[in-house]
Amino acid sequence: MKKLTNDSKRHLEASAKKQLQNRVKRKNKTYHTKPASKPRSTGIPVATRQQIFFEELRAPVKFNLQYENCDEVVSYLARIKQMGNNGRNLNIRMDDIDEIGEGAIAMLLSVMDELSKQNVLIKGAKPKDPDVKDVLERSGFFKYMSGSVDEKNKNSKNTILRTGGVNDSVINLPEEIRKANDTVWGSTGRNPPMRGSVYEMMRNSCDHAFKDVDNIIWHLAISHDDSNNLVKFSFVDNGKGIIRSFRNGILKAVKHLFTDNVDILNTAFRNGIESRTGLSWRGKGLPTIFENYQDGYFKNLVVISNDVFIDFDRSLSKKLSVPFSGTYYFWVLNKDCVKACYT
């Protein structure tokens, strides 16, 4: 028999010692019965999961920003924003909507986007009406909010551009305007009055609507109707709003020159604040937008800001029962407009 070396002896002694320690551990170990069923992990601690509650908010049946429905929709969105700002998680129920407008979709997305940045949890349900659901799915809403989209609605030309988001305006706006010209006129091309008006809206948001440039949030929804050669545009920001910006700034000392907020907003677009007050101001872009509308480059101009709604086509102005904190524009490009399509 071969004699063991000193290294082999040490190895065997260490192995025997380890086995003895393991036997002692097994002898003294206490075993626990496994629960009959273990809750499936969601990535959220059990105590936290039990505390999550979603405030249910049912959307108005007529979910559009037409004159007749504007008050109810703006009030609904204000309630969403208030609850979100109070730390409530939200369940946006759109089940019962039987009419929907792209402008209301953009305004809802703008509010939801703002609240998501505050870590508010948001879930919801789509409209049951198949036609209304199609409008929502084709709008571009689900590029920014999670949710499935039917195969038939995935290749829509409709889109929503967002400041600094997956579709940045500087890169995509010129191309989207070319697409709009193609839908209306059958040929792509530049549309300087349209592009200039949109840039004035953006500039107004950047200059006046937000205290901090890092917090600037705006959305531009573009919806194509090929069968009628028509494109609808909706621009919305969640800033201070035109009227509030004026009242807290240039108009602070001359409020007596205006009868009410409707008068302020009408003057800002039709004549310019400078013409009424004699004061120089930076908001010269609003009269430019209105001039392009008056010259016929686009139609159906609607503006909502703070507590005022104006439909310039219908010569309708009203004060809203609940103010919208921000500014909203809607307009249409169709074959009745003055053609601006340049290569």
C-alpha positions in Angstrom: 0.0 0.0 0.0 1.3 3.4 -0.9 2.3 5.6 2.0 0.3 8.9 2.3 2.2 12.1 1.9 1.9 14.9 4.5 -0.3 17.0 2.0 -2.7 14.1 1.5 -3.0 13.7 5.3 -3.9 17.3 5.7 -6.5 17.2 2.9 -8.2 14.2 4.4 -8.3 15.7 7.9 -9.8 19.0 6.5 -12.5 17.0 4.6 -13.4 14.9 7.6 -13.7 18.1 9.7 -16.0 19.8 7.1 -18.3 16.7 6.9 -18.6 16.7 10.8 -19.6 20.4 10.8 -22.3 19.7 8.1 -23.8 16.8 10.1 -24.0 19.0 13.2 -25.8 21.8 11.2 -28.3 19.4 9.8 -29.0 17.9 13.2 -29.7 21.4 14.8 -31.6 22.9 11.8 -35.3 23.9 12.2 -37.6 23.3 9.1 -40.7 25.5 8.3 -43.7 24.4 6.4 -44.0 26.1 2.9 -47.3 28.1 2.5 -50.0 26.3 0.5 -50.0 29.1 -2.0 -47.5 32.0 -2.4 -48.7 35.3 -3.8 -47.2 35.9 -7.3 -44.6 38.6 -7.2 -45.5 41.9 -9.1 -42.3 43.7 -8.3 -44.2 45.9 -5.7 -43.9 45.0 -2.0 -47.1 43.4 -0.6 -47.7 46.3 1.8 -47.4 48.8 -1.0 -49.7 46.8 -3.3 -52.4 46.8 -0.7 -52.3 50.6 -0.5 -52.6 51.4 -4.3 -56.0 52.9 -5.2 -57.1 54.4 -8.5 -59.6 57.2 -8.5 -62.2 56.3 -11.3 -63.0 59.2 -13.6 -65.5 58.6 -16.4 -65.1 60.8 -19.5 -68.1 62.8 -20.9 -70.1 61.0 -23.5 -69.4 63.9 -26.0 -65.6 64.1 -25.6 -64.7 66.9 -28.0 -64.0 70.6 -27.6 -66.8 72.0 -29.7 -68.6 75.0 -28.3 -71.5 73.0 -27.0 -69.3 70.4 -25.1 -66.3 72.4 -24.2 -67.3 73.3 -20.6 -67.9 69.7 -19.7 -64.7 68.4 -21.2 -62.5 71.1 -19.8 -64.1 70.6 -16.3 -63.4 66.9 -16.6 -59.7 67.5 -17.5 -59.4 70.0 -14.7 -60.7 67.4 -12.2 -58.1 64.9 -13.5 -55.3 67.4 -13.0 -56.5 68.4 -9.6 -56.7 64.8 -8.3 -53.3 64.0 -9.9 -51.7 67.0 -8.2 -53.2 65.8 -4.9 -51.3 62.6 -5.3 -54.2 60.4 -6.5 -53.7 57.6 -9.0 -56.2 57.7 -11.8 -58.4 55.4 -13.8 -59.5 57.2 -16.9 -62.7 55.5 -18.1 -63.5 56.3 -21.7 -66.0 53.4 -22.1 -69.1 55.4 -22.7 -67.8 58.0 -25.2 -69.9 58.1 -28.4 -68.2 61.2 -29.9 -64.5 62.0 -29.7 -62.3 64.8 -31.1 -58.6 64.8 -31.7 -58.3 68.1 -29.9 -59.8 66.6 -26.7 -57.4 63.6 -27.1 -54.4 66.0 -27.3 -55.6 68.0 -24.3 -56.1 64.8 -22.3 -52.6 63.5 -23.3 -51.1 66.8 -22.3 -52.6 66.6 -18.8 -51.6 62.9 -18.5 -48.1 63.6 -19.6 -47.7 66.3 -17.0 -49.0 64.1 -14.2 -46.9 61.1 -15.2 -43.8 63.3 -14.7 -45.1 63.6 -11.1 -45.1 59.8 -10.8 -48.9 59.6 -10.8 -50.0 56.1 -11.8 -52.6 56.2 -14.6 -54.6 53.4 -16.2 -57.8 53.4 -18.2 -60.3 51.8 -20.5 -60.9 52.5 -24.2 -64.3 53.5 -25.7 -66.7 50.6 -26.3 -67.9 52.2 -29.6 -65.7 50.7 -32.3 -65.7 53.8 -34.5 -64.7 56.0 -31.5 -62.0 53.5 -30.5 -60.6 53.6 -34.0 -60.3 57.4 -33.8 -58.4 57.2 -30.5 -56.1 54.4 -31.7 -55.3 56.2 -35.0 -54.6 59.6 -33.3 -51.1 58.8 -32.1 -52.2 58.7 -28.4 -50.7 55.3 -27.9 -47.2 56.3 -29.0 -47.0 58.0 -25.6 -49.4 55.9 -23.4 -49.2 52.1 -23.1 -52.0 50.1 -24.7 -52.6 47.8 -27.6 -53.7 49.1 -31.1 -55.6 47.1 -33.6 -53.6 46.0 -36.6 -55.8 48.1 -39.0 -55.0 51.3 -37.0 -51.2 50.9 -36.8 -50.4 52.5 -40.1 -52.3 55.8 -39.7 -50.9 59.0 -41.1 -52.3 60.8 -38.0 -49.7 61.7 -35.4 -49.1 63.7 -32.3 -45.8 65.7 -32.0 -44.5 66.5 -28.6 -41.8 68.9 -27.3 -38.6 67.0 -26.8 -40.4 63.6 -27.1 -40.1 60.8 -29.5 -41.3 63.2 -32.2 -39.5 66.4 -31.8 -41.0 69.4 -33.6 -37.8 70.8 -35.1 -37.2 67.5 -36.9 -40.7 66.4 -37.8 -42.9 69.4 -38.3 -41.8 70.4 -41.8 -42.4 66.8 -43.0 -45.8 66.6 -41.4 -46.9 69.9 -43.0 -45.8 68.5 -46.4 -48.0 65.4 -45.7 -50.9 67.7 -44.9 -50.4 69.6 -48.2 -50.4 66.2 -50.0 -53.7 65.2 -48.3 -55.4 68.4 -49.3 -53.8 69.4 -52.7 -52.4 66.1 -53.9 -48.8 67.3 -53.9 -46.2 67.8 -51.2 -44.6 71.1 -50.6 -43.7 73.8 -48.0 -46.5 75.8 -46.5 -44.9 78.9 -44.9 -48.0 80.5 -43.4 -48.9 77.2 -41.7 -45.4 76.5 -40.4 -45.0 80.1 -39.3 -48.2 80.0 -37.3 -47.3 76.8 -35.6 -43.8 78.2 -34.7 -45.5 81.3 -33.2 -47.6 79.0 -31.0 -44.5 77.2 -29.9 -42.7 80.5 -29.3 -45.6 81.9 -27.3 -45.4 78.7 -25.1 -41.7 79.1 -24.6 -41.7 82.8 -24.0 -44.8 83.2 -21.8 -46.4 79.9 -20.7 -43.8 78.4 -18.4 -41.5 79.7 -15.7 -38.8 77.1 -16.3 -37.9 76.2 -19.9 -37.1 72.7 -18.8 -40.8 72.3 -17.9 -42.2 73.3 -21.3 -44.8 70.8 -22.4 -46.8 71.1 -25.6 -48.5 68.6 -28.0 -49.5 69.0 -31.6 -52.1 66.6 -33.0 -52.4 66.2 -36.8 -55.4 64.2 -38.2 -55.9 63.4 -41.9 -59.2 62.9 -43.6 -58.2 61.7 -47.1 -61.8 61.2 -48.4 -62.6 64.9 -47.7 -59.1 66.3 -48.5 -59.0 67.8 -45.0 -56.4 67.9 -42.2 -57.2 68.9 -38.6 -54.6 70.5 -36.3 -54.7 70.8 -32.5 -52.0 72.5 -30.5 -52.1 72.5 -26.7 -49.7 73.5 -23.9 -50.2 73.2 -20.1 -48.6 76.5 -19.2 -50.0 79.6 -17.5 -52.3 80.5 -20.5 -52.3 83.7 -22.6 -54.6 85.7 -20.3 -52.8 84.8 -17.1 -49.5 85.7 -18.7 -50.8 89.1 -19.7 -52.6 89.9 -16.5 -49.5 89.0 -14.4 -47.2 90.9 -16.8 -47.8 93.6 -19.3 -51.4 94.3 -18.3 -50.9 94.4 -14.6 -51.1 98.2 -14.5 -53.7 98.7 -17.2 -56.4 96.0 -16.5 -59.0 98.8 -16.5 -58.6 99.2 -20.2 -60.3 95.8 -20.8 -63.9 94.8 -19.9 -63.0 91.2 -19.1 -60.9 88.2 -20.1 -62.8 87.7 -23.3 -61.9 91.2 -24.3 -58.3 90.6 -23.5 -58.0 87.4 -25.7 -59.9 88.9 -28.6 -57.7 92.0 -28.5 -54.5 90.0 -28.3 -55.4 88.2 -31.6 -57.4 90.8 -33.6 -55.5 94.0 -32.8 -52.6 93.2 -30.6 -52.3 94.4 -27.0 -50.0 97.2 -28.0 -52.7 98.8 -30.1 -55.0 99.1 -27.0 -52.5 100.0 -24.4 -49.6 101.7 -26.2 -47.3 99.4 -24.4 -44.6 97.4 -26.3 -45.0 93.6 -25.8 -43.4 90.4 -27.1 -46.6 88.6 -28.0 -46.7 89.8 -31.6 -47.1 86.3 -32.8 -50.8 86.1 -31.9 -51.8 88.8 -34.5 -49.6 86.9 -37.0 -51.6 83.7 -36.4 -54.9 85.6 -36.8 -53.7 87.4 -40.0 -52.9 84.0 -41.6 -56.3 82.8 -40.6 -58.0 86.0 -42.0 -56.0 85.7 -45.2 -57.5 82.2 -45.6 -54.5 80.0 -45.3 -56.4 77.9 -42.7 -60.0 77.9 -41.4 -62.1 77.1 -38.3 -59.7 78.8 -35.8 -60.6 78.0 -32.2 -58.7 79.3 -29.2 -59.1 78.2 -25.5 -57.0 79.9 -22.9 -57.7 80.1 -19.1 -61.4 80.8 -18.7 -62.1 81.9 -22.3 -63.3 80.0 -25.4 -63.3 81.7 -28.8 -64.5 80.2 -32.1 -63.5 82.9 -34.7 -65.4 81.2 -37.6 -68.7 81.3 -35.7 -68.0 84.6 -33.9 -68.6 82.8 -30.6 -67.0 83.7 -27.3 -67.8 82.4 -23.9 -66.3 82.2 -20.4 -65.7 78.7 -19.2 -67.2 77.6 -15.9 -63.8 76.0 -15.0 -60.6 77.5 -16.4 -58.1 75.5 -18.5 -54.6 76.1 -17.3 -52.9 76.5 -20.6 -53.6 77.4 -24.2 -55.3 75.4 -27.0 -55.6 76.1 -30.7 -57.6 74.2 -33.3 -57.6 74.9 -37.1 -58.3 73.1 -40.4 -56.6 72.9 -43.7 -58.8 72.0 -46.7 -59.5 72.9 -50.3 -61.4 76.0 -49.3 -58.1 77.5 -48.0 -55.7 79.6 -50.0 -53.2 77.2 -51.5 -49.7 77.5 -50.1 -47.7 74.6 -51.5 -44.1 75.4 -52.6 -41.4 73.1 -53.7 
